[in-house]
Amino acid sequence: EMLRSLVGSEMCIRDRYTTEMATLLRENYITWPWVVFYLMYGFVVFVLAVVANRDKPLYYAGIDGALLGLASYGAYNLTNYSIVEGFTLFITVVDWAWGTFLTSASAMAGWVGFQKARKPDSI
């Protein structure tokens, strides 16, 4: 029952997020800015959350990844909320939370991969 409730909540949030973002989206996306950003962001997460925690437990990478996500997605979302007409508080909070979670999960996945590459028999 709890799982069904969580899935239902996620679907409602996704539908509302998509509806509120629809008026802000371009008809034709410009690809290069987000490709550049996510390549750069992935590199920064790798250096600051994965490599920096190579000799520490996995959760250190998760914490540092969450902090990076909190700061970077916070800067993006709070700035947009303050200057972009139609960028709602709902969009701000949902995207900020998702970015924080996703950066933390990515850092932990990167940490596991990095450990396997360093010491193939360790994990």
N, C-alpha and C positions, 0 to 999 in steps of 0.2 A: 504493500500500500504506500509506503514512504517513497519507494522508487517511482511508482506511478505518479505520485504528487510532484516529485522533483522533475520528472520528464515533462509533465504538464506545465509546470511553472517555467521551465526553460523554453518551451515552445511559445508560451505567451510573451515572455520577455523578448524572444527573437522576433516574433511578429510585430510587437510594438516598436522595437528598435528599428527594424527594417522600414516600417511605415513612417516613423519620424525622420529617418535619414533620407528617405526617397526624395524629398524636396531639396536636399542639399547636394545630391550627387550629379555629376556631369553625365551627359548622355554618352559621350565617348571619353573613356578614361585616358589619361596620359600615363603611360607605363613607367618610363624611366625614373621618375622621382621615388616611387615606392620600391622599385628594385634597388636603387642606390641606398635608400634608407635601410631596408631590411638586410642587405648584405653588410652594411656598416654596423647596424645594431647587433646582428649575429656575431660579428667579430668582437665587438665590445663586450658582449655577454660572455663569449668564450674566454677572453683575456681576463676580465674582472671577476667572473663568477666561477669559471671552470678551472683555468690554469692557476689562478690565485689560491684555489682551494684543493689543489691536486693531492696534498698530503693530509687532508682533513676528511672527516666523514661526509657522506653525500648531502646531509641536510644543510651543511654550510653553503654549498653551491645553491641549494634551494632558497636559503635565506638571502644570500647576496643577489640572486636572480630576482627575487621578489622586491628587494629594495631598488634594484635598477628599474624594474617594471613600474614600481610605484612612482619613482621620480620621473622617468621619461614619459610614461603614459599620463601621469598627472600634469606635467608641463603642457603636453599636447591638448589634453581635454580641458583643463582649466583655462588655458589661453583661448581655445575655441569657444568655450562657454561664455567667456567675457567679451569676445569681439565678433563672433559669427552669429548673425541673426538666424534664429531657428535651431541653433545647436542647444538642445534642451538639457536640463539637469539630469533627466533620465538617461539620455545618450551619454552624458559625461560620466555618470556613476557606473553604468553598465560597461562601457568601453574601458574605463580606468580599472575596474575590478578584473575584467577579462585579460587586459594587458599585463596586469600584475601576476595573475595566475599563470598565464601562458609563458611569460618570461621566466618565472620560477621553474615551471615544468621543463622548459627548454634547457635551462641551465643544468637541471638534474640529469636530463637525458644526455646532454653533452658531457657531463662529468662521468657518467657510466661508460660512454663510448671512449672517452679519453683514458680512463683507467684500463679498459680492455686493450687499447692500443699500446699503452705503456707496459702493462704486465698482462699478457694474454691469459694467464692461468689464475689471475687474482680474483676474478669475479665469476 
